[in-house]
Amino acid sequence: MSKRREPPGGDHFDNRDNTHHGPTHTGSGDQTNFFLAVPRWWIYGLSSVVAAAAITVAILFRSGPGTGVPVAKGSTSPKGSTSSQHAAEDLETQASWCCKFATVLASTGFYWPGTSATLTTALAPTGTALDPATLMPAGLGLIEILLQTSGTEPIMVEPPKAIVRTRSPNLRDGVVAILPRGGQGGGAAAQFEADVDDTAPVTRPVGSANAQGANYQYVSANSPEVMTLFVADTHYDCSFDVQLTWLEQGVTHTALLTNGGRHFRMVGSEGLLWYAGDPRLGAPLARVAGKPFSYYAQAK
């Protein structure tokens, strides 16, 4: 523990013949400060050395054990992090095949390893009442992304991006069922689309010819948001993750979202037979062809 300094008293310095005059009241007791005349440059040089030494000691002390080394820009830290860990602190988000929260009026594709007849039976109310959401998407899939902040600062979220992980030749056995989604949730969603046939898929608003119209989502503690991403796939058996980028307090953050810890996976429409209908409502699946797959399965 350092000694407590006593307040200045009536101490006296005798500064006769000094060229450098220090304070006239400091220390303890009567003192006589006869100081031989010394060139001023020597005094300044000594002062600079002492100051540099003090700064060095301060830096070593701050970075020593128990205090931590300052985090460099771009490293993981509670603020300014570019890791998905920060998403759990401020931006609460999840991504899954649609839909639990959004109302989506669209038709998308589902892969079935058997025939259209066996799928019709499985989907019919009198059958096993198969939930299409348990099937792997094909040709056109739909991902729902829920956004909410646990902090007090509003967050600006960019449109989601599909990050391709694997790509292999498309499946050749089985069929694609094109089924209407209907209204699953109760809220409207911002809708985007991307094509995983591209090595680096570009996200666009649904119906837009380019990405210039991509809009950010404003998320606050009292305003959760939902985004949907229509993912098109023609040629490949493909897996991918969803990347989110957001701006919070002027700092950009990113996180990768998976399908419950696994990559999202879907197959292409090419090389498979397509069927459309809705056995859940008594309309059997019927063969469709002659037009592009996007004509039958559409983001609306």
N, C-alpha and C positions, 0 to 999 in steps of 0.2 A: 504494500500500500504506500503510495507517495505521500510525502509530508505536506501538510497544509501550509500554504504560504501566508505569512503575516502581512497585514496591510502596511503600506508605506508609512514610515515614521518621519521624525525630524532629522534624519541622517544627513551628513554633510560631506561633499566632495570638494577638495581643493584642486582646481584644474589649472594651476599656474603653469605656464610654458607649454601647455599641450596644444597641438594642432588639431587634435580630434577631441571634441567635447561630448561626453556622454551625458546621461541624465544626471541631474543635480541632486535628486533625492531617491535613493534606492538602497537596498542591502540592509545591513543591521549594524549599528554602532558607528562611531566616528571613524571615517576613513580619509586617508590622504592619497590622491591619485596622481602622483607625479609620473608623467608619461613622456618619454623622450620623443622628440619630433621624428616621425617616420613618414616616408613618401606615401601620398594618398593612394597610389596604385597598388601598393602592397596590402593596404587595409582592404580595398575593394576585392582584390584577388582572394584574400583569406575568407572574406564574407561569402564569395561565390562558392568556394570549396565547401564551406560549412553548410550552405543551403543545399548544394547538390547531395551531400552526404545525408542530410535530413530527409530529402525526398526519397533517396534509395532505401533508407531504413523503413520509411512509411510504406513503400510498395511491397517490400519483402514481408513486412508484418501483415499487410492486408491479404496477401496471397498465401500465407502460411497455413499449416494444418488447423482445421477447425473453423476457418473463415471462408474457404472455397475460392476457386479461381473464377474471375468474371467470365460469364458465358459469352462466347463469340456470337456475332450476328448470324442467324440462320441455324444455330444449334437449338436443341430441344430445351424449352424453358416454359414456365407457367404462362408467360406472355410472349408473343412473337414466335410461337411454335409452328412448325410446318408438319407436324406429325399428327396422326389420327387420334393420339391421346388427348389432344386439346379439344377434339370434338365431344368427348365425354364430359368435359368440364363446362363448356359454354353452349355449343351447338349440339343438341340432341337430335340425332337423325338415324333413320333406318331405311333400308331399301329391300324390296321383295317383289316377286312377280305379282302383278296387280290382281285384285284391288281390295283393300279394306276400308279406305277412307275417302277415296275419290269417286265421283260419279262419271263414268266413261261410257259414251255411246260409240262403240267401235266394234269391228270384227277382227279377230286375230287368229293365228294358226296354232294348232296343237299336234304334236307327233303321237302316232299310235302304231305300235309294232305289228299289229294284226291287220285285219281287213276292216273295211267300212261297215260291214254287217255286224261284226262282233263289237265294234265301237258303238254303233247305233243301239245295240242291245244293252251295253254297259251304261250308256247315258240315259236311256229311257227310264221314266219314273217307276216302271214295273220291273226294271232290271236291278243292277247293283247301285244305281243312283251315283255313278262315278262323278266326282267333282273335277271338271276340266283343269282347275288350278293345280291339280296334282300331276298333270301331264307336262312333258317338256315342250316349250314353245317351238314353233317351226314357221319359217318364212317371215312372220311378223310377231314379235313378242312385245309385251308391255310391262314396264317396271314402274312401281310406285315408290316415291321417296317422300318420307314425312320429315318435316323440319320444325324444330322449336328450340328456342334459346332458354337456358336456365339462368342467364345473367340479366343484368339490368340494361346493358347496352344493346341497341338494335344491331342486326347483322344483315349485310347484303350478300346474297348467295348467287353465284353465277349459274348458268344452265349446266346440267350434269354432262359428263363426258364418259363415253365407253372406252375403256382401255383393254385392247385385245391381248389375251394371254396365250391362247393356243388356237390353231386352225388346222383342220385335217379334212380329207375328202368327205363329202356329204354321205349320209346313210342312203342305202339303196333299197332296203326292205321296209315295208310299212306304208302308211298313208298319212296325209295331212288333213285334219278336220278344221274347217274354217267356221268358227262359232261366234255369235254375237256376245259381247261382253255384258251388255245391259248396265243398269245402275247398281254398282256394288256399295257405294258409300253415300254420304250426304253432302259432300263439298265439291266445289269446282276446283280444278287443278290447272296449273300452267303446263302446257303440253309441248313436248319437244320430240325430235326424231333424230336417229343416227343410223348409219348403215355399217355393220361390222364386216361387210365384204371388203371395205377399205382397211388398209393397214393402220391408218390413224383416222378413225371416224370423226367426222365433223358434226357437231350438234347444231340443229336448226330448229326454230319454232315450227310447229306443224303447219304445213301449207306454205311455208316461205321458201323461196328459191335459193336463199343464201343465209349466212349466219349473222348478217348485219342487224337483223331485227331481234336478235336474242335479247330477252329482257331479264333483268336481275329480280330476285325475289326478296322483298323486304320482310324480315322476320323479327318480331319483337316478343317479349315475354307474354303479351296478351294477344298475339296474332300468329298462331302456328300456321304453316303453309304446307301445301302438298304439290309436288311436281311429278309429272309422268314422263317417261321416256319410251317412245316407241322404237324398237330395235328391229331393223330389217336385216334379213339374212337370206341370200339366194343360193350361194355356192358351197358353203362350208358347214362342217360340224365345228362349232366355235365356242370358246369360253372367254369370258371377259369380266372385268370389275367396273364399278362406277366410281368416277372421281368427282369429288365436290371441291369447289374453291369458293371461299367467302372472305369478306372484308369486315374486320372488326377493329374499331378504334384506330383506323388507318393502317392496320397490319393485315397482310394477306396470309391466309391459312389454307391448307389442303388436307383432305382425308380420302382414303379409299374405302368404299363400301362393298361388302360381299353379300352373297346370298346365304346368310346364316353361317358364315365362316368358310364357305366354298365359293368358287367362281360361279358366276351365272353361266348357264350353258343353253344353247339352242342349236337347232339344225336348220339347214337351208330348205327351200322349197323345190330346188332343182332335182330332177330325177325321181321324184315321188308323185304319186297320184293325189289329186286334190278333191276334197268333198266338202260341200257346204250344206247347211241345214241347222236344225236345232231339235234333236230327239227329246230334249227335256220338255219341249212344248208340243211334242207329237209330230214334228216334221223330220222325217228320216234324212240321213245324209245322202246327197245326190252328187254325182260326178260333175265337176265343172272344169272347163278347159277352153282354149281358143283365145283367151285374153291374158294379159300379165297378171301375176299373182296379186299385185297391189290393187287390181280392179275388184277382186273378191274380198280381200282382207285390207281394210282401210283404217287409217287413223282419222277420226272425225272431230 
